Amino acid sequence: MNEPRLTLTVGEAAKLLRLSRAFTYELVARGELPSLRFGRRVVIPRIAIERILNDSVDALPPPA
């Protein structure tokens, strides 16, 4: 029963997206990457990252 966690730390999200931690925090601050704040702790919902990536792939033109 080892289900994936529902949220990622900013550092984990940065690694997953292959971005720097600082830039990932910047995306959160600009509202471009959905996040949740619990006190000082900021987490990124895993589903938000999956939706962003799926939407990006859907916007690509079909292969020639």
N, CA, C and O atoms as a Tripos MOL2 file, in Angstrom:
@<TRIPOS>MOLECULE
protein
  256   255    64     0     0
PROTEIN
NO_CHARGES

@<TRIPOS>ATOM
      1 N           0.8480   -1.1840    0.0000 N.3       1 MET1
      2 CA          0.0000    0.0000    0.0000 C.3       1 MET1
      3 C           0.8870    1.2390    0.0000 C.2       1 MET1
      4 O           0.8310    2.0630    0.9130 O.2       1 MET1
      5 N           1.6980    1.3520   -1.0330 N.am      2 ASN2
      6 CA          2.6450    2.4530   -1.1380 C.3       2 ASN2
      7 C           2.1890    3.4260   -2.2220 C.2       2 ASN2
      8 O           2.8170    3.5340   -3.2750 O.2       2 ASN2
      9 N           1.0950    4.1280   -1.9540 N.am      3 GLU3
     10 CA          0.5440    5.0700   -2.9300 C.3       3 GLU3
     11 C           1.3920    6.3270   -2.9870 C.2       3 GLU3
     12 O           1.9900    6.7150   -1.9840 O.2       3 GLU3
     13 N           1.4550    6.9790   -4.1650 N.am      4 PRO4
     14 CA          2.2180    8.2230   -4.2570 C.3       4 PRO4
     15 C           1.5710    9.3160   -3.4000 C.2       4 PRO4
     16 O           0.3510    9.3660   -3.2480 O.2       4 PRO4
     17 N           2.4110   10.1800   -2.8510 N.am      5 ARG5
     18 CA          1.8930   11.2660   -2.0340 C.3       5 ARG5
     19 C           1.0930   12.2370   -2.8870 C.2       5 ARG5
     20 O           1.3570   12.3870   -4.0800 O.2       5 ARG5
     21 N           0.1260   12.8890   -2.2830 N.am      6 LEU6
     22 CA         -0.7320   13.8300   -3.0000 C.3       6 LEU6
     23 C          -0.0570   15.1700   -3.2320 C.2       6 LEU6
     24 O          -0.4360   15.9070   -4.1420 O.2       6 LEU6
     25 N           0.9360   15.4920   -2.4190 N.am      7 THR7
     26 CA          1.6370   16.7700   -2.5670 C.3       7 THR7
     27 C           3.1420   16.5500   -2.6080 C.2       7 THR7
     28 O           3.6590   15.5360   -2.1380 O.2       7 THR7
     29 N           3.8250   17.5270   -3.1840 N.am      8 LEU8
     30 CA          5.2820   17.5080   -3.2650 C.3       8 LEU8
     31 C           5.8140   18.7860   -2.6270 C.2       8 LEU8
     32 O           5.1500   19.8230   -2.6440 O.2       8 LEU8
     33 N           7.0040   18.7030   -2.0710 N.am      9 THR9
     34 CA          7.6500   19.9260   -1.6230 C.3       9 THR9
     35 C           8.0580   20.7150   -2.8660 C.2       9 THR9
     36 O           8.0540   20.1790   -3.9740 O.2       9 THR9
     37 N           8.4050   21.9660   -2.6820 N.am     10 VAL10
     38 CA          8.8580   22.7670   -3.8200 C.3      10 VAL10
     39 C          10.1250   22.1570   -4.4070 C.2      10 VAL10
     40 O          10.2930   22.1380   -5.6270 O.2      10 VAL10
     41 N          11.0050   21.6660   -3.5690 N.am     11 GLY11
     42 CA         12.2250   21.0230   -4.0570 C.3      11 GLY11
     43 C          11.9390   19.7790   -4.8750 C.2      11 GLY11
     44 O          12.5650   19.5540   -5.9100 O.2      11 GLY11
     45 N          10.9940   18.9690   -4.4140 N.am     12 GLU12
     46 CA         10.6320   17.7540   -5.1560 C.3      12 GLU12
     47 C           9.9780   18.1100   -6.4900 C.2      12 GLU12
     48 O          10.2560   17.4790   -7.5100 O.2      12 GLU12
     49 N           9.1110   19.1200   -6.4810 N.am     13 ALA13
     50 CA          8.4690   19.5590   -7.7210 C.3      13 ALA13
     51 C           9.5120   20.0940   -8.6960 C.2      13 ALA13
     52 O           9.4340   19.8410   -9.8990 O.2      13 ALA13
     53 N          10.4830   20.8290   -8.1760 N.am     14 ALA14
     54 CA         11.5500   21.3690   -9.0250 C.3      14 ALA14
     55 C          12.3240   20.2400   -9.6970 C.2      14 ALA14
     56 O          12.6010   20.3070  -10.8940 O.2      14 ALA14
     57 N          12.6730   19.2060   -8.9370 N.am     15 LYS15
     58 CA         13.3940   18.0650   -9.5080 C.3      15 LYS15
     59 C          12.5620   17.3670  -10.5770 C.2      15 LYS15
     60 O          13.0640   17.0140  -11.6440 O.2      15 LYS15
     61 N          11.2820   17.1760  -10.2720 N.am     16 LEU16
     62 CA         10.3960   16.5000  -11.2110 C.3      16 LEU16
     63 C          10.2720   17.2760  -12.5220 C.2      16 LEU16
     64 O          10.2420   16.6850  -13.6010 O.2      16 LEU16
     65 N          10.2020   18.5990  -12.4210 N.am     17 LEU17
     66 CA         10.0570   19.4490  -13.6030 C.3      17 LEU17
     67 C          11.3990   19.8510  -14.2120 C.2      17 LEU17
     68 O          11.4450   20.5200  -15.2440 O.2      17 LEU17
     69 N          12.4960   19.4350  -13.5620 N.am     18 ARG18
     70 CA         13.8460   19.7830  -14.0070 C.3      18 ARG18
     71 C          14.0450   21.2950  -14.0360 C.2      18 ARG18
     72 O          14.5770   21.8510  -14.9960 O.2      18 ARG18
     73 N          13.6020   21.9490  -12.9510 N.am     19 LEU19
     74 CA         13.7670   23.3870  -12.7720 C.3      19 LEU19
     75 C          14.5720   23.6210  -11.5040 C.2      19 LEU19
     76 O          14.7000   22.7290  -10.6660 O.2      19 LEU19
     77 N          15.1090   24.8200  -11.3700 N.am     20 SER20
     78 CA         15.7990   25.1380  -10.1220 C.3      20 SER20
     79 C          14.7570   25.3590   -9.0330 C.2      20 SER20
     80 O          13.6060   25.6960   -9.3090 O.2      20 SER20
     81 N          15.1840   25.1650   -7.8040 N.am     21 ARG21
     82 CA         14.2900   25.3930   -6.6680 C.3      21 ARG21
     83 C          13.8680   26.8620   -6.6090 C.2      21 ARG21
     84 O          12.7070   27.1650   -6.3340 O.2      21 ARG21
     85 N          14.8070   27.7710   -6.8660 N.am     22 ALA22
     86 CA         14.5150   29.2070   -6.8280 C.3      22 ALA22
     87 C          13.4680   29.5760   -7.8870 C.2      22 ALA22
     88 O          12.5420   30.3350   -7.6020 O.2      22 ALA22
     89 N          13.6120   29.0460   -9.0940 N.am     23 PHE23
     90 CA         12.6500   29.3580  -10.1480 C.3      23 PHE23
     91 C          11.2780   28.7570   -9.8390 C.2      23 PHE23
     92 O          10.2500   29.3570  -10.1520 O.2      23 PHE23
     93 N          11.2670   27.5890   -9.2330 N.am     24 THR24
     94 CA         10.0020   26.9650   -8.8580 C.3      24 THR24
     95 C           9.2910   27.8170   -7.8140 C.2      24 THR24
     96 O           8.0770   28.0040   -7.8950 O.2      24 THR24
     97 N          10.0320   28.3370   -6.8310 N.am     25 TYR25
     98 CA          9.4400   29.2650   -5.8540 C.3      25 TYR25
     99 C           8.9130   30.5170   -6.5450 C.2      25 TYR25
    100 O           7.8690   31.0450   -6.1630 O.2      25 TYR25
    101 N           9.6280   30.9910   -7.5560 N.am     26 GLU26
    102 CA          9.1770   32.1630   -8.3090 C.3      26 GLU26
    103 C           7.8540   31.8730   -9.0290 C.2      26 GLU26
    104 O           6.9530   32.7120   -9.0360 O.2      26 GLU26
    105 N           7.7410   30.6940   -9.6290 N.am     27 LEU27
    106 CA          6.4980   30.3040  -10.2950 C.3      27 LEU27
    107 C           5.3370   30.2590   -9.3000 C.2      27 LEU27
    108 O           4.2210   30.6660   -9.6220 O.2      27 LEU27
    109 N           5.6060   29.7640   -8.0990 N.am     28 VAL28
    110 CA          4.5940   29.7230   -7.0480 C.3      28 VAL28
    111 C           4.1850   31.1520   -6.6780 C.2      28 VAL28
    112 O           2.9950   31.4470   -6.5580 O.2      28 VAL28
    113 N           5.1590   32.0290   -6.4990 N.am     29 ALA29
    114 CA          4.8830   33.4110   -6.1010 C.3      29 ALA29
    115 C           4.0740   34.1480   -7.1670 C.2      29 ALA29
    116 O           3.2300   34.9830   -6.8420 O.2      29 ALA29
    117 N           4.3330   33.8380   -8.4410 N.am     30 ARG30
    118 CA          3.6030   34.4830   -9.5400 C.3      30 ARG30
    119 C           2.2470   33.8400   -9.7950 C.2      30 ARG30
    120 O           1.4620   34.3460  -10.5960 O.2      30 ARG30
    121 N           1.9670   32.7360   -9.1250 N.am     31 GLY31
    122 CA          0.6950   32.0550   -9.3150 C.3      31 GLY31
    123 C           0.6500   31.1660  -10.5380 C.2      31 GLY31
    124 O          -0.4210   30.6950  -10.9210 O.2      31 GLY31
    125 N           1.7940   30.9260  -11.1590 N.am     32 GLU32
    126 CA          1.8480   30.0840  -12.3560 C.3      32 GLU32
    127 C           1.9140   28.5990  -12.0230 C.2      32 GLU32
    128 O           1.6210   27.7490  -12.8640 O.2      32 GLU32
    129 N           2.3000   28.2990  -10.7970 N.am     33 LEU33
    130 CA          2.3280   26.9190  -10.3210 C.3      33 LEU33
    131 C           1.4440   26.8540   -9.0810 C.2      33 LEU33
    132 O           1.7820   27.4350   -8.0500 O.2      33 LEU33
    133 N           0.3220   26.1580   -9.1710 N.am     34 PRO34
    134 CA         -0.5970   26.0910   -8.0230 C.3      34 PRO34
    135 C           0.0920   25.5040   -6.8000 C.2      34 PRO34
    136 O           0.8840   24.5680   -6.9020 O.2      34 PRO34
    137 N          -0.2210   26.0650   -5.6580 N.am     35 SER35
    138 CA          0.3970   25.6020   -4.4220 C.3      35 SER35
    139 C          -0.5750   25.7560   -3.2680 C.2      35 SER35
    140 O          -1.5890   26.4480   -3.3610 O.2      35 SER35
    141 N          -0.2330   25.0890   -2.1820 N.am     36 LEU36
    142 CA         -0.9760   25.2000   -0.9280 C.3      36 LEU36
    143 C           0.0020   25.6580    0.1320 C.2      36 LEU36
    144 O           1.1580   25.2370    0.1450 O.2      36 LEU36
    145 N          -0.4590   26.5190    1.0200 N.am     37 ARG37
    146 CA          0.3970   27.0060    2.0950 C.3      37 ARG37
    147 C          -0.1990   26.5860    3.4240 C.2      37 ARG37
    148 O          -1.3670   26.8470    3.7110 O.2      37 ARG37
    149 N           0.6120   25.9390    4.2180 N.am     38 PHE38
    150 CA          0.2420   25.5370    5.5750 C.3      38 PHE38
    151 C           1.2440   26.2100    6.5040 C.2      38 PHE38
    152 O           2.3390   25.6940    6.7280 O.2      38 PHE38
    153 N           0.8640   27.3580    7.0380 N.am     39 GLY39
    154 CA          1.8170   28.1340    7.8230 C.3      39 GLY39
    155 C           2.9210   28.6020    6.8930 C.2      39 GLY39
    156 O           2.6600   29.2690    5.8920 O.2      39 GLY39
    157 N           4.1570   28.2500    7.2260 N.am     40 ARG40
    158 CA          5.2940   28.6130    6.3690 C.3      40 ARG40
    159 C           5.5820   27.5620    5.3110 C.2      40 ARG40
    160 O           6.3790   27.7980    4.4030 O.2      40 ARG40
    161 N           4.9470   26.4140    5.4170 N.am     41 ARG41
    162 CA          5.2160   25.3060    4.4950 C.3      41 ARG41
    163 C           4.4100   25.4800    3.2070 C.2      41 ARG41
    164 O           3.2080   25.7410    3.2410 O.2      41 ARG41
    165 N           5.0880   25.3320    2.0850 N.am     42 VAL42
    166 CA          4.4600   25.4210    0.7650 C.3      42 VAL42
    167 C           4.5790   24.0540    0.1080 C.2      42 VAL42
    168 O           5.6660   23.4800    0.0430 O.2      42 VAL42
    169 N           3.4580   23.5380   -0.3770 N.am     43 VAL43
    170 CA          3.4720   22.2610   -1.0910 C.3      43 VAL43
    171 C           2.7440   22.4190   -2.4180 C.2      43 VAL43
    172 O           1.8850   23.2850   -2.5820 O.2      43 VAL43
    173 N           3.1080   21.5680   -3.3450 N.am     44 ILE44
    174 CA          2.5300   21.5830   -4.6840 C.3      44 ILE44
    175 C           1.6870   20.3220   -4.8480 C.2      44 ILE44
    176 O           2.2060   19.2170   -4.6900 O.2      44 ILE44
    177 N           0.3950   20.4630   -5.1630 N.am     45 PRO45
    178 CA         -0.4100   19.2620   -5.4150 C.3      45 PRO45
    179 C           0.1170   18.5140   -6.6480 C.2      45 PRO45
    180 O           0.3340   19.1110   -7.7030 O.2      45 PRO45
    181 N           0.3160   17.2230   -6.5010 N.am     46 ARG46
    182 CA          0.8090   16.4060   -7.6180 C.3      46 ARG46
    183 C          -0.1180   16.5190   -8.8280 C.2      46 ARG46
    184 O           0.3490   16.5650   -9.9660 O.2      46 ARG46
    185 N          -1.4120   16.5620   -8.5890 N.am     47 ILE47
    186 CA         -2.3640   16.6350   -9.7020 C.3      47 ILE47
    187 C          -2.2200   17.9310  -10.4830 C.2      47 ILE47
    188 O          -2.4920   17.9580  -11.6840 O.2      47 ILE47
    189 N          -1.7960   19.0070   -9.8250 N.am     48 ALA48
    190 CA         -1.5970   20.2850  -10.5250 C.3      48 ALA48
    191 C          -0.4740   20.1560  -11.5440 C.2      48 ALA48
    192 O          -0.5910   20.6480  -12.6660 O.2      48 ALA48
    193 N           0.6090   19.4970  -11.1570 N.am     49 ILE49
    194 CA          1.7270   19.2940  -12.0830 C.3      49 ILE49
    195 C           1.2850   18.4020  -13.2430 C.2      49 ILE49
    196 O           1.6100   18.6770  -14.3990 O.2      49 ILE49
    197 N           0.5460   17.3350  -12.9350 N.am     50 GLU50
    198 CA          0.0710   16.4350  -13.9900 C.3      50 GLU50
    199 C          -0.8360   17.1700  -14.9690 C.2      50 GLU50
    200 O          -0.7380   16.9640  -16.1780 O.2      50 GLU50
    201 N          -1.7130   18.0190  -14.4600 N.am     51 ARG51
    202 CA         -2.6160   18.7790  -15.3480 C.3      51 ARG51
    203 C          -1.8480   19.7530  -16.2290 C.2      51 ARG51
    204 O          -2.1270   19.8670  -17.4220 O.2      51 ARG51
    205 N          -0.8790   20.4570  -15.6460 N.am     52 ILE52
    206 CA         -0.0760   21.4000  -16.4300 C.3      52 ILE52
    207 C           0.6380   20.6660  -17.5570 C.2      52 ILE52
    208 O           0.6390   21.1300  -18.6970 O.2      52 ILE52
    209 N           1.2400   19.5320  -17.2500 N.am     53 LEU53
    210 CA          1.9660   18.7800  -18.2720 C.3      53 LEU53
    211 C           1.0200   18.2180  -19.3230 C.2      53 LEU53
    212 O           1.3390   18.2510  -20.5110 O.2      53 LEU53
    213 N          -0.1360   17.7020  -18.9140 N.am     54 ASN54
    214 CA         -1.1060   17.1700  -19.8780 C.3      54 ASN54
    215 C          -1.6320   18.2690  -20.7870 C.2      54 ASN54
    216 O          -1.7690   18.0620  -21.9930 O.2      54 ASN54
    217 N          -1.9310   19.4410  -20.2200 N.am     55 ASP55
    218 CA         -2.4210   20.5580  -21.0270 C.3      55 ASP55
    219 C          -1.3670   21.0040  -22.0330 C.2      55 ASP55
    220 O          -1.6980   21.3740  -23.1590 O.2      55 ASP55
    221 N          -0.0920   20.9680  -21.6290 N.am     56 SER56
    222 CA          0.9940   21.3680  -22.5180 C.3      56 SER56
    223 C           1.1430   20.3900  -23.6750 C.2      56 SER56
    224 O           1.3720   20.7980  -24.8130 O.2      56 SER56
    225 N           1.0150   19.1140  -23.3860 N.am     57 VAL57
    226 CA          1.1410   18.1060  -24.4360 C.3      57 VAL57
    227 C          -0.0410   18.2090  -25.3960 C.2      57 VAL57
    228 O           0.1310   18.0600  -26.6060 O.2      57 VAL57
    229 N          -1.2320   18.4610  -24.8720 N.am     58 ASP58
    230 CA         -2.4140   18.5950  -25.7320 C.3      58 ASP58
    231 C          -2.3110   19.7910  -26.6660 C.2      58 ASP58
    232 O          -2.9280   19.7920  -27.7310 O.2      58 ASP58
    233 N          -1.5360   20.8200  -26.2840 N.am     59 ALA59
    234 CA         -1.4140   22.0260  -27.1050 C.3      59 ALA59
    235 C          -0.3910   21.8820  -28.2300 C.2      59 ALA59
    236 O          -0.3040   22.7390  -29.1090 O.2      59 ALA59
    237 N           0.3820   20.7960  -28.2000 N.am     60 LEU60
    238 CA          1.3880   20.5860  -29.2450 C.3      60 LEU60
    239 C           0.7180   20.2310  -30.5600 C.2      60 LEU60
    240 O          -0.3140   19.5590  -30.5730 O.2      60 LEU60
    241 N           1.3060   20.6830  -31.6780 N.am     61 PRO61
    242 CA          0.7550   20.2880  -32.9750 C.3      61 PRO61
    243 C           0.9900   18.7950  -33.2090 C.2      61 PRO61
    244 O           1.9420   18.2220  -32.6780 O.2      61 PRO61
    245 N           0.1320   18.1740  -33.9950 N.am     62 PRO62
    246 CA          0.3290   16.7370  -34.2760 C.3      62 PRO62
    247 C           1.6300   16.5340  -35.0530 C.2      62 PRO62
    248 O           2.0700   17.4150  -35.7920 O.2      62 PRO62
    249 N           2.2380   15.3560  -34.8720 N.am     63 PRO63
    250 CA          3.4850   15.0700  -35.6150 C.3      63 PRO63
    251 C           3.2420   15.0400  -37.1040 C.2      63 PRO63
    252 O           2.1630   14.6700  -37.5680 O.2      63 PRO63
    253 N           4.2460   15.4270  -37.8370 N.am     64 ALA64
    254 CA          4.1200   15.4820  -39.3140 C.3      64 ALA64
    255 C           4.3000   14.1190  -39.9230 C.2      64 ALA64
    256 O           4.2280   13.9740  -41.1440 O.2      64 ALA64
@<TRIPOS>BOND
     1     1     2 1
     2     2     3 1
     3     3     4 2
     4     3     5 am
     5     5     6 1
     6     6     7 1
     7     7     8 2
     8     7     9 am
     9     9    10 1
    10    10    11 1
    11    11    12 2
    12    11    13 am
    13    13    14 1
    14    14    15 1
    15    15    16 2
    16    15    17 am
    17    17    18 1
    18    18    19 1
    19    19    20 2
    20    19    21 am
    21    21    22 1
    22    22    23 1
    23    23    24 2
    24    23    25 am
    25    25    26 1
    26    26    27 1
    27    27    28 2
    28    27    29 am
    29    29    30 1
    30    30    31 1
    31    31    32 2
    32    31    33 am
    33    33    34 1
    34    34    35 1
    35    35    36 2
    36    35    37 am
    37    37    38 1
    38    38    39 1
    39    39    40 2
    40    39    41 am
    41    41    42 1
    42    42    43 1
    43    43    44 2
    44    43    45 am
    45    45    46 1
    46    46    47 1
    47    47    48 2
    48    47    49 am
    49    49    50 1
    50    50    51 1
    51    51    52 2
    52    51    53 am
    53    53    54 1
    54    54    55 1
    55    55    56 2
    56    55    57 am
    57    57    58 1
    58    58    59 1
    59    59    60 2
    60    59    61 am
    61    61    62 1
    62    62    63 1
    63    63    64 2
    64    63    65 am
    65    65    66 1
    66    66    67 1
    67    67    68 2
    68    67    69 am
    69    69    70 1
    70    70    71 1
    71    71    72 2
    72    71    73 am
    73    73    74 1
    74    74    75 1
    75    75    76 2
    76    75    77 am
    77    77    78 1
    78    78    79 1
    79    79    80 2
    80    79    81 am
    81    81    82 1
    82    82    83 1
    83    83    84 2
    84    83    85 am
    85    85    86 1
    86    86    87 1
    87    87    88 2
    88    87    89 am
    89    89    90 1
    90    90    91 1
    91    91    92 2
    92    91    93 am
    93    93    94 1
    94    94    95 1
    95    95    96 2
    96    95    97 am
    97    97    98 1
    98    98    99 1
    99    99   100 2
   100    99   101 am
   101   101   102 1
   102   102   103 1
   103   103   104 2
   104   103   105 am
   105   105   106 1
   106   106   107 1
   107   107   108 2
   108   107   109 am
   109   109   110 1
   110   110   111 1
   111   111   112 2
   112   111   113 am
   113   113   114 1
   114   114   115 1
   115   115   116 2
   116   115   117 am
   117   117   118 1
   118   118   119 1
   119   119   120 2
   120   119   121 am
   121   121   122 1
   122   122   123 1
   123   123   124 2
   124   123   125 am
   125   125   126 1
   126   126   127 1
   127   127   128 2
   128   127   129 am
   129   129   130 1
   130   130   131 1
   131   131   132 2
   132   131   133 am
   133   133   134 1
   134   134   135 1
   135   135   136 2
   136   135   137 am
   137   137   138 1
   138   138   139 1
   139   139   140 2
   140   139   141 am
   141   141   142 1
   142   142   143 1
   143   143   144 2
   144   143   145 am
   145   145   146 1
   146   146   147 1
   147   147   148 2
   148   147   149 am
   149   149   150 1
   150   150   151 1
   151   151   152 2
   152   151   153 am
   153   153   154 1
   154   154   155 1
   155   155   156 2
   156   155   157 am
   157   157   158 1
   158   158   159 1
   159   159   160 2
   160   159   161 am
   161   161   162 1
   162   162   163 1
   163   163   164 2
   164   163   165 am
   165   165   166 1
   166   166   167 1
   167   167   168 2
   168   167   169 am
   169   169   170 1
   170   170   171 1
   171   171   172 2
   172   171   173 am
   173   173   174 1
   174   174   175 1
   175   175   176 2
   176   175   177 am
   177   177   178 1
   178   178   179 1
   179   179   180 2
   180   179   181 am
   181   181   182 1
   182   182   183 1
   183   183   184 2
   184   183   185 am
   185   185   186 1
   186   186   187 1
   187   187   188 2
   188   187   189 am
   189   189   190 1
   190   190   191 1
   191   191   192 2
   192   191   193 am
   193   193   194 1
   194   194   195 1
   195   195   196 2
   196   195   197 am
   197   197   198 1
   198   198   199 1
   199   199   200 2
   200   199   201 am
   201   201   202 1
   202   202   203 1
   203   203   204 2
   204   203   205 am
   205   205   206 1
   206   206   207 1
   207   207   208 2
   208   207   209 am
   209   209   210 1
   210   210   211 1
   211   211   212 2
   212   211   213 am
   213   213   214 1
   214   214   215 1
   215   215   216 2
   216   215   217 am
   217   217   218 1
   218   218   219 1
   219   219   220 2
   220   219   221 am
   221   221   222 1
   222   222   223 1
   223   223   224 2
   224   223   225 am
   225   225   226 1
   226   226   227 1
   227   227   228 2
   228   227   229 am
   229   229   230 1
   230   230   231 1
   231   231   232 2
   232   231   233 am
   233   233   234 1
   234   234   235 1
   235   235   236 2
   236   235   237 am
   237   237   238 1
   238   238   239 1
   239   239   240 2
   240   239   241 am
   241   241   242 1
   242   242   243 1
   243   243   244 2
   244   243   245 am
   245   245   246 1
   246   246   247 1
   247   247   248 2
   248   247   249 am
   249   249   250 1
   250   250   251 1
   251   251   252 2
   252   251   253 am
   253   253   254 1
   254   254   255 1
   255   255   256 2
@<TRIPOS>SUBSTRUCTURE
     1 MET1         2 RESIDUE 1 A MET
     2 ASN2         6 RESIDUE 1 A ASN
     3 GLU3        10 RESIDUE 1 A GLU
     4 PRO4        14 RESIDUE 1 A PRO
     5 ARG5        18 RESIDUE 1 A ARG
     6 LEU6        22 RESIDUE 1 A LEU
     7 THR7        26 RESIDUE 1 A THR
     8 LEU8        30 RESIDUE 1 A LEU
     9 THR9        34 RESIDUE 1 A THR
    10 VAL10       38 RESIDUE 1 A VAL
    11 GLY11       42 RESIDUE 1 A GLY
    12 GLU12       46 RESIDUE 1 A GLU
    13 ALA13       50 RESIDUE 1 A ALA
    14 ALA14       54 RESIDUE 1 A ALA
    15 LYS15       58 RESIDUE 1 A LYS
    16 LEU16       62 RESIDUE 1 A LEU
    17 LEU17       66 RESIDUE 1 A LEU
    18 ARG18       70 RESIDUE 1 A ARG
    19 LEU19       74 RESIDUE 1 A LEU
    20 SER20       78 RESIDUE 1 A SER
    21 ARG21       82 RESIDUE 1 A ARG
    22 ALA22       86 RESIDUE 1 A ALA
    23 PHE23       90 RESIDUE 1 A PHE
    24 THR24       94 RESIDUE 1 A THR
    25 TYR25       98 RESIDUE 1 A TYR
    26 GLU26      102 RESIDUE 1 A GLU
    27 LEU27      106 RESIDUE 1 A LEU
    28 VAL28      110 RESIDUE 1 A VAL
    29 ALA29      114 RESIDUE 1 A ALA
    30 ARG30      118 RESIDUE 1 A ARG
    31 GLY31      122 RESIDUE 1 A GLY
    32 GLU32      126 RESIDUE 1 A GLU
    33 LEU33      130 RESIDUE 1 A LEU
    34 PRO34      134 RESIDUE 1 A PRO
    35 SER35      138 RESIDUE 1 A SER
    36 LEU36      142 RESIDUE 1 A LEU
    37 ARG37      146 RESIDUE 1 A ARG
    38 PHE38      150 RESIDUE 1 A PHE
    39 GLY39      154 RESIDUE 1 A GLY
    40 ARG40      158 RESIDUE 1 A ARG
    41 ARG41      162 RESIDUE 1 A ARG
    42 VAL42      166 RESIDUE 1 A VAL
    43 VAL43      170 RESIDUE 1 A VAL
    44 ILE44      174 RESIDUE 1 A ILE
    45 PRO45      178 RESIDUE 1 A PRO
    46 ARG46      182 RESIDUE 1 A ARG
    47 ILE47      186 RESIDUE 1 A ILE
    48 ALA48      190 RESIDUE 1 A ALA
    49 ILE49      194 RESIDUE 1 A ILE
    50 GLU50      198 RESIDUE 1 A GLU
    51 ARG51      202 RESIDUE 1 A ARG
    52 ILE52      206 RESIDUE 1 A ILE
    53 LEU53      210 RESIDUE 1 A LEU
    54 ASN54      214 RESIDUE 1 A ASN
    55 ASP55      218 RESIDUE 1 A ASP
    56 SER56      222 RESIDUE 1 A SER
    57 VAL57      226 RESIDUE 1 A VAL
    58 ASP58      230 RESIDUE 1 A ASP
    59 ALA59      234 RESIDUE 1 A ALA
    60 LEU60      238 RESIDUE 1 A LEU
    61 PRO61      242 RESIDUE 1 A PRO
    62 PRO62      246 RESIDUE 1 A PRO
    63 PRO63      250 RESIDUE 1 A PRO
    64 ALA64      254 RESIDUE 1 A ALA
